[in-house]
Amino acid sequence: MKKVGLITYHKSYNYGAMLQVYATQYIIKKMGYDCKIIDYVNKDEEKENKLFFYKKNFTFMHNVKDLLRNIFLKSYFIRNNNFENFINKLDRTKKVTNCTEISELRFDTYIVGSDQVWNPLITGNKFEPAYLLDFRAKNKISFASSMGSHKLNSSEMIYIKDKLSDFNAISVREKFAKEQLNELGINCKIVCDPTLLIDKNDWINNCYDDSILNEIPKNYIILYLLEPFSDKISEILLKVKSVYNLPIVYIAFSNSKKKNVDYHLTNVTPERFVCLINNSDLVLTDSFHGTAFSVNFNKQFISVLNPSNPKRVEDFLTFLGLEENIYNEKIKKKFIDYKKINSKIENIRKDSIEFLKQNL
């Protein structure tokens, strides 16, 4: 059995990051390979999981409040414990700390991706050599790697072109990344986010916990945010509630009460996250993966563009013809006819799996 080593963000306490790595490993194992996640953690990824990490996209006072909540509320420890338990279920290598140690694992194929592994703004304002597989290996491929919204400067162009020159196959998640790499003469293919490789039935059968439904009403609107809860979100919630007349269930990282929110859930594991999306009447999110799961599960949804990386959601929804589901001040009840959408998702899913089959 061929051995495959997968390197990505697997220890970010973030539902999207956790579930994309789960999905990639799941699908590669399903193809008959022995796939292990390389237990390498970038220093900046590690910082974010600490009791206090200064978040640049948060205000100073928001960071201070976060610290105090983390100290005095058990929600921080519950959240971390939930994510650690999920990580421990993943099939991983021993812990490694540099490219030499990664190369010594001796995999037949090394895969980098998915997620923003090629966004230097996330990895300390420089490219992370481990995520560019900067070592000798028989077969190197990238799967759905992303640069986020980062525009390469001239020195970064030279660097990444050199590091990707010995890759056997390259795929990216977004049109934005493909365009930048094509400008450098690098051939690459767009594939879907790994969470879309698995269909709804597979998610429900393999990564699902419905015990959380006992804590909330049968019908609800789920709110999942990456950005801090803001007055703008509170205003949107008021509009949404007036149209849908349903309670708001917020997947929160603290018990701090938020305006126009009816239920705060802090004990949400990745498996419960999948369940909450699946059982909701409407999803309101600023997250790419919140949007991706909504589409995969054929849910009605509203995407609020995240100012730190709007292109991901815009490109994804434009490809599917669902731009009208991007929030634009007005809230109207819409019914998405998923017949054509599902056909597009199935086509890119097959195409993405074929990319893996051809290059593993």
TORVEX-158162 format. One record per residue: residue in one letter; x, z, y of N, C-alpha, C in turn. Coordinates in steps of 0.2 Angstrom, whole numbers, plus 5000, padded with zeros to 4 digits. Each point is the difference from the previous one (the first is absolute). Layout:
! TORVEX-158162
AXZYXZYXZY
...
//
This chain:
! TORVEX-158162
M500450004994499650005006500450005006
K499949955005500450005006499950065004
K500550025004499950065004500049985007
V499550025004499949995007500150065004
G500450005006500050055004499749985007
L499550055002499649995006500250055005
I500249975006500250045006499649995006
T499750055003499550005005499950075003
Y499650015005499850065002499550034995
H500350054996499550034995499950075001
K500450035005499950075002499750015007
S499749955003499750015006499350034999
Y499950065003499350034999499549965004
N499849954997499549955003499749964995
Y499350005000499749974994500149934999
G500149965005500249934999500749994996
A500550045003500649994997500050034992
M499750054999499950034993499749954995
L499449975003499649964996500349934999
Q500449975005500349944999500650004995
V500350054999500650014995499750014993
Y499450045000499750014994499749934997
A499749965005499849944998500549954997
T500650005004500549954998500350024993
Q500150064999500250024993499549994995
Y499450025001499549994995499949924998
I500149965005499949934998500649974996
I500650025002500649984996500050034993
K499850064999500050034994499449964996
K499549985003499549974996500249934998
M500549975003500349944998500550014994
G500150064998500550014995500750025001
Y500150025006500750025002500050075001
D500650034999500250075001500250015007
C499550025004500150005007500150085002
K500550015004500150075003500149995007
I499750055004500150015007500750035001
I500449975004500750025002499950065004
D500250064998499950065004500550015006
Y499949955005500450005006499650025006
V500250045004499650025006500449995006
N499849965005500349995006499950065004
K500650025004500050065004499450015005
D499849945003499450015004499450014997
E499949974994499450014996500050084998
E500550034998500150064998499850055006
K500249985006499850045006499350015001
E499649954999499350005001499650054996
N500350024994499750044996500150085001
K500450015005500250075001499550035004
L500050075000499550045004499949985007
F500649985003499949975007500549945001
F499649955002500449945001499749975007
Y500449995005499849975006499849935000
K499349995001499849934999499949975007
K500449945000500149975007499349975002
N499549984996499449975002499550065002
F500250064999499650065002500250035007
T499650035004500250035006500450064998
F500450035005500350064999499650064998
M499450015003499550054999499749994993
H499949944998499749984993500550034995
N500749985001500550024995500050085000
V500050035006500050085000499450024996
K499449985001499450024996500149994993
D500349944998500149984993500450064997
L500550025003500550054997499650064999
L499650025005499750075000499550004994
R499649945000499549994994500450014993
N500549965000500450004993500250074998
I500250045005500350074999499450044998
F499550005004499450054999499549974995
L499949944999499549984995500349974994
K499650024994500349984994499949924998
S499649975005499949934999500649964999
Y500650015004500649974999500350004993
F500050064997500250014993499649974995
I499450005001499549974995500149935000
R500149975006500149925001500749994996
N500550035002500749994997499950014992
N499750054998500050014993499649944996
N499449985003499749944998500449944999
F500449995005500449945000500650014995
E500350054999500550024996499849994992
N499450034999499749994993499949934998
F499849965005499949934999500649964999
I500550025004500749974999500350024993
N499950064997500250024994499749964994
K499449975001499749964995500449934999
L500349985005500449935000500650014996
D500149944997500649994995500649995004
R500450055001500649995005500750014996
T500549975004500750014998500250075002
K500650024998500350065003500149985008
K500150065003500149995008500749965001
V500049955005500649975002500050005007
T500650005003500150015007500349945004
N500349954996500349945004500049944995
C500249945003500049944996500450004994
T500550035000500550004994499650044994
E499750055002499650044994499449964998
I499749965005499449964998500349944995
S500549975002500349954995500250024994
E500250064999500250034994499450024995
L499449995003499450014995499949944995
R500449945002500049944996499349984997
F499649985005499449974999500149924999
D499649974996500049934999499849965007
T499550035003499749985006499950065005
Y500249995006499950045005499449975005
I499550045002499549985004500050055006
V500049975006499950045006499349985003
G499650055002499349995003499550044996
S499450005002499849985007500150055005
D499649995006500050045005500549985005
Q500150045006500449975005500850024999
V500249984994500750014999500549975004
W499849945003500449965005499950015007
N499750065002499950025007500550055002
P500549985004500550055001499750065005
L499549995003499750055004499850064996
I499949994993499850054996500650034997
T500549974999500650024997500650025004
G499850035006500650035004500349945005
N499549955002500349955004500549964997
K500049994994500549964996499749984994
F500349954997499749984993500350054995
E499650014995500350054995500349954994
P500650014999500449964995499650004993
A499850064998499650004993499449965000
Y499749995006499449965000500149925000
L500749995001500249935000500449994994
L500050044995500350004994500749985001
D500450035004500649995002500650024995
F499949974994500550014994499949944996
R500549994995500049954995499450014995
A499649954998499550014995499949934997
K499850004994499849934997499449975003
N499550045001499449975003499750045005
K499949985007499850045005499349965003
I499550035001499449975003499750055005
S499649975005499650055004499349984998
F499650055000499349994999499650035006
A499749965004499550025006500450055005
S500649995001500450035004499749995007
S500150055005499749995007500550025005
M500049975006500350025006499650035005
G499350014998499650035005499949955005
S500050035006499949955006500749995004
H500550024996500750005003500349925001
K500249995006500349935001500750015000
L500349964995500850004999500349985006
N500650045002500449985005500649964997
S500449975004500549954998500550034995
S500250065001500550044995499650014993
E499450025001499650024994499949934996
M499949955003499949934997500649994996
I500650005002500649994997500150054994
Y499850065001500150054995499549994994
I499449995001499549994995500149944996
K500249945004500149944996500650014995
D500550035002500650014996499750044993
K499750065002499850044994499549974995
L499649965003499549974996500249934996
S500649985002500349944997500150004993
D500050064996500150004993499450024996
F499450005004499450024997499849944995
N499750014995499849944995499349985002
A499650045003499349985003499850055005
I499749985005499750045006499349995001
S499650055000499350005003499950055005
V499649995004499850055006499350015000
R499850055004499350025000499649965006
E500349985005499749985006500349935002
K499649965004500249945003500550015005
F500050065003500550015006500750004997
A500150044994500650004997500249944997
K499649964997500249934997500249965006
E499750005005500249955006500750025002
Q500250065001500650035002500649984995
L499850004994500549994994500149925000
N499449965001500149934999500449975006
E500050045006500449985005500850004999
L500150054995500750014998500249954994
G499549964998500249964994499950034994
I499650065000499950034994499349994997
N500049974994499349984997499750074997
C499450015002499650054997499349995000
K499650044996499349994998499650065003
I499449995002499650055002499650024993
V500050074999499650024994499650065003
C499550024996499650055002500350075000
D499750055003500250075000499950024993
P500450044997500050024993499350044998
T499750035005499450034999499449954998
L500149945002499549954998500249974993
L500550014997500249974994499550034995
I499850065001499550044995499349995003
D499649984995499349995002499650075000
K499450005003499650075000500050034994
N499849974994499950034994500650044998
D500649965001500750034997500150075005
W499949995006500150065004499550064998
I499449994998499550054998500250034994
N500349954995500250034993500650035000
N500549995005500650034999500350045006
C499750005006500250045005499450025004
Y499650054998499450025003499850074998
D499850045005499750074999499450015005
D499450004996499450015004499850075001
S500450054999499850075001499950015007
I500349975005500050015007499249985002
L499749964997499349985002499550065000
N500250064996499650065000500050035007
E500549995004500150035007499649975006
I499749944998499749965006499449974998
P499649975005499349974998500149944996
K499549974997500049944996500249945004
N499750005006500149945004500450035006
Y500549965002500550025006500449945002
I500350015006500549965003500650034999
I500549964997500750035000500449985006
L500450055002500549995006500750014997
Y500449955001500750014998500449975005
L500550055003500449985006500750014998
L500549955003500750025000500250025007
E499749985005500150025007499750075001
P500250045005499750065001499249995002
F499650054998499350005002500050005008
S499649965003500049995007499350005003
D499950005007499450005003499749934999
K500449954999499749934998499750004994
I500350034995499750014993499450045000
S500050055004499450045001499449965002
E500149965005499549965003499849954995
I500449974997499849954994499650034995
L500150064998499650044995499350015003
L500050015006499350015003499649945000
K500349945001499749945000499849984992
V500450024996499949984993499450044997
K500050075002499550044997499349985003
S500049985006499449985003499749944997
V500449954997499849944997499850014992
Y500550044997499950014993499650074998
N500050045004499650074999500350034993
L500650005000500450034994500550055002
P500150054996500650055002500749974999
I500450035004500749975000500450054996
V500449974995500450044996500749985001
Y500450055003500749985002500550024995
I500549964998500550014996500650035005
A500050075000500450035005500750034997
F500550015004500650044998499950075003
S499550025003500050075002499250025001
N499950065000499350035001499750005007
S500449975005499950005007499349965001
K499550035003499449975000500049945005
K499749944999500049945004499349995002
K500049985007499349985003499749944996
N499450014998499549954997500249994993
V500450044997500250004993499550064996
D499749984995499650054996500350034995
Y500549974996500350034994500849985001
H500450065000500749995000500350014993
L500349954997500350014993500750005000
T500350064998500850005000500350004993
N499650014995500250014993499949934997
V500349955003499849934997500749974997
T500049994994500549974996499949935000
P500649964999499949934999499449974996
E499950044994499449984996499450015003
R499950065004499450015004499949955006
F500649985003499949955005499749944998
V500249984994499749934997499350014999
C499850064997499350024999499650005006
L500250035006499750015006499849935003
I500549955000499949945002499549964996
N500050014994499649964995499250025001
N499950075001499350025001499750005007
S500449985005499850015006499549945002
D499550015005499649955003500349965005
L500550035003500449965005500750035001
V500549965001500750035001500249985007
L500250055004500349995006500750025000
T500549965002500750014999500449965005
D500650035001500549965004500649994995
S499950014994500549994995500049934996
F500549974999500049944996499850014993
H500250054997499850024993499350025000
G499750035005499350025000499649945000
T500249955004499749935000500049974994
A500650004997500249964994499550034994
F500050064999499650034995499249995001
S499850005007499349985002499849934997
V500549965001499949934998500049994992
N500550034997500050004993499450034997
F499750055003499450044997499449975003
N500049945004499449975002499650055005
K500350045004499750045004499949975007
Q499550035003499949985008500550055003
F500349975005500550035004500149985007
I500350045004500249995007500850015000
S500449965003500750015000500250015008
V500250055002500350025006500749985000
L500249955004500749985000500550055002
N500550024996500550055001500549975005
P500150035006500549975005500749994998
S500250044995500750004998500149944995
N499549974997500149944996499349974999
P499849975005499349964999500049944996
K500649965000500149944996499850004993
R500150064996499950004993499349994999
V499550045003499350004999499749935003
E500349985006499749945003500249944995
D500649994998500249954995499550004994
F500050064997499650014994499349985001
L499650025005499349995001499949935002
T500549975004499949935002500149954994
F500450024995500149964994499350004996
L499750065000499450004996499349985004
G500149995007499549985004499550065002
L500350065000499750065002500250035006
E500249965005500250025007499450045003
E499449984999499450045003500050074998
N500450024995500050074998500550045004
I500449975005500450045004499650035006
Y500150065001499650035005500149975007
N499449995004500149975006499550035005
E499950065000499650045005499350004998
K499749954996499350004998500050024993
I499550044998499850014993499449974998
K500049964995499449974997500050004993
K499550024997499950004992500249934998
K500549994996500249934997500050014992
F499849944997500050004993500549954998
I500550024997500549954998499849974993
D500049935000499949974994500749994996
Y500150044995500650004997500249944995
K499549964999500149944995500649965001
K500049975006500649965002500650045001
I499950065003500650055001500450014993
N499550024995500350024993500449944997
S499749945001500449944998500750005003
K500050015006500749995004500550064997
I499750064999500450064998500249984993
E499649974996500249994993500549954999
N500049955005500549945000500750035002
I500050045005500650035002500350054995
R499550034997500250054995500449964994
K499749954998500349964994500649975002
D500149975007500649975002500550055001
S499950065002500550065000500250024994
I499650014995500250024993500449944997
E499849945001500449944998500750005003
F500150025006500750015003500450054996
L499750064998500350054997500249974993
K499649974996500149974994500649955000
Q500049965005500549955000500750035002
N500050055003500750035002500250064997
L499650044997500350064996500549984995
//
